[in-house]
């Protein structure tokens, strides 16, 4: 980078990598729900809520990974812009 746009690319990438590692580590597997021999309305509602929360977490994980990808692209765009500005400034004294 030409450092016209002040961005610590190494630190920025480290944070982005850590963010991505955290996103990938989100688990959405609620596991096997226990079998019941009788109908317990409260347990059934709990299981339904647990499955719904699992779906929400899966959606959150997908959206988070899309956001990380977008932020990564912005980082690349900033680097490209920085290099372009450097080229312009060096060719136009």
C-alpha positions in Angstrom: 0.0 0.0 0.0 1.1 3.5 -0.7 -0.2 4.8 2.7 -2.2 7.7 1.2 -5.2 6.1 2.8 -4.0 5.4 6.2 -4.9 1.8 6.8 -2.8 -0.7 8.7 -3.5 -3.6 6.3 -1.8 -6.2 8.5 -3.8 -5.3 11.6 -7.0 -5.0 9.6 -6.5 -8.4 8.0 -5.8 -10.0 11.4 -9.0 -8.6 12.8 -10.9 -9.7 9.7 -9.4 -13.2 10.0 -10.4 -13.4 13.7 -13.9 -12.3 12.8 -14.1 -14.9 10.1 -12.8 -17.6 12.4 -15.5 -16.7 15.0 -18.2 -16.8 12.4 -17.2 -20.2 11.1 -17.1 -21.5 14.6 -20.7 -20.7 15.3 -22.4 -24.1 15.6 -26.0 -24.5 14.6 -26.5 -28.2 15.3 -29.0 -28.4 18.2 -28.4 -32.2 18.3 -30.9 -34.9 18.4 -34.0 -34.1 20.3 -35.0 -36.7 22.9 -37.7 -39.2 22.1 -40.7 -39.0 24.4 -43.3 -41.7 25.0 -46.0 -39.3 26.0 -47.2 -35.9 24.8 -45.8 -33.2 27.1 -47.0 -29.8 25.6 -44.3 -27.8 27.4 -41.5 -30.1 26.1 -42.9 -30.0 22.6 -43.0 -26.2 22.6 -39.5 -26.1 24.0 -38.3 -28.4 21.2 -40.1 -26.2 18.6 -38.5 -23.1 20.0 -35.0 -24.8 20.1 -35.4 -25.7 16.4 -36.5 -22.2 15.6 -33.5 -20.7 17.4 -31.2 -23.1 15.5 -32.6 -21.9 12.2 -32.2 -18.2 13.3 -28.5 -18.9 14.3 -27.9 -20.5 10.9 -29.3 -17.5 9.2 -27.2 -15.2 11.4 -24.1 -17.2 10.5 -24.8 -16.9 6.8 -25.5 -13.2 7.0 -22.4 -12.7 9.1 -20.2 -14.5 6.6 -21.7 -12.3 3.8 -20.8 -9.2 5.8 -17.3 -10.5 6.4 -16.9 -11.1 2.6 -18.2 -7.5 1.9 -15.8 -6.0 4.4 -13.0 -8.0 2.9 -13.9 -6.6 -0.5 -14.0 -3.1 0.8 -10.5 -3.6 2.2 -9.3 -4.7 -1.2 -11.0 -1.7 -2.8 -9.3 0.6 -0.4 -5.9 -0.9 -1.1 -6.5 -0.6 -4.9 -7.7 3.1 -4.4 -4.6 3.8 -2.3 -2.3 2.4 -5.0 -4.2 4.3 -7.7 -3.9 7.6 -5.8 -0.2 6.9 -5.3 0.3 6.4 -9.0 -1.6 9.6 -9.8 0.4 11.6 -7.2 3.7 10.3 -8.4 3.0 11.0 -12.1 1.6 14.5 -11.5 4.2 16.6 -9.6 
